[in-house]
Amino acid sequence: MARANRSALEAELKEIDAAIADHPYNAPEVVASREIIEQFEGEGNERVEQELAARGLPGLADNGRIVATGLASYSRLHRRRKKVLNKLERLSN
């Protein structure tokens, strides 16, 4: 029974990892935007917007929208992943 349960959990983990990779919050342009925003922190929104536009990345408003609409589901996926990992760890002990 534990082997079947382990297989099911591993399949679920693989599914969760794929959903995290495909999540809009994890899109390459969004990740690059967050890096630029962090890099130019303290230089003002106008400077950040210029840098984002120069690189063809979503602006601050678009990033805010992505965070507002996607962060909750992204967090749920990570919590679900952690639960599955904890169950797998308990099966190993």
N, C-alpha and C positions, 0 to 999 in steps of 0.2 A: 504493500500500500504506500509506503514512504517513497518508493521509487516512482510510482505513478504520480504521486503528489509533487515530487521534485520536478518531474518532467513538465507537469502542468505549470508549476511556478516558473520554471525556466522559459517556457513558451510565453507566459504572461510578461515576464521581464523583457523578453525580446520585443514583444508588441509595444510595451511602454517605451522602451528605448527608441523604437522607430517613430512613435508619436512625438517624443521629445525632439528628435532630430528634424522632423517635418513641421514642427510648430512654428507659426509666424514669428513668435518672439525670438526664435533661434535662427531666423533667416540670415544668411550672410550679410546682406545689406543693413539689417537692423543691428547685428552684432558690430559691424564696422561703424555704424552711426554712434552706438554707445561708446565705443573706444574713442572716437573723435570728440564726443561730448565730454568725456572724462579728461582727455588730453588738453582741451581748451577751457577747462573749468576755471572760472574766475576772470575770463577775458571778455565776458559779456555775450549776450545772446546773438547780437548782430555778427560778431566775429565767428561764433560757432555756426550760425546759419550760412555765412559765406563759405566756410570750410566744407560744410556738408554739401552745399550746392556745387562747389568746385569739383567735388569727387562724385557727384551724381547720386548722392545718398539722400534718404528721406530727411526732411527738415524736422525741427524741434516739435512742431505741432503734430506731424505725422507720427513721430516717435512717441509722443504723449498719448496719442490715440491707440497706438499699438500696445503700449503698456496698460492703458486703461481697459482695453477690451481683451487682452490676451494674458495678462500676468496671473490672473486667478486660475485659469485652466492650466497654465504652465506650472504653477505651484502645486495644483492637485496632482498632476502627472508625477512630479518629483516626490510628493508625499506617498503616492501609490507605489512608486518605485522603491522607496525606502522600506515600506511595509513588506513588499515581496522579498527584498534582500534580507530583512530581519527573519522572515519565515524560512528562507533558504539556510540562513546561518543556524537557526535552531535545529533544522533537520540534520545539519552536519555535526552537531554536538551530541 
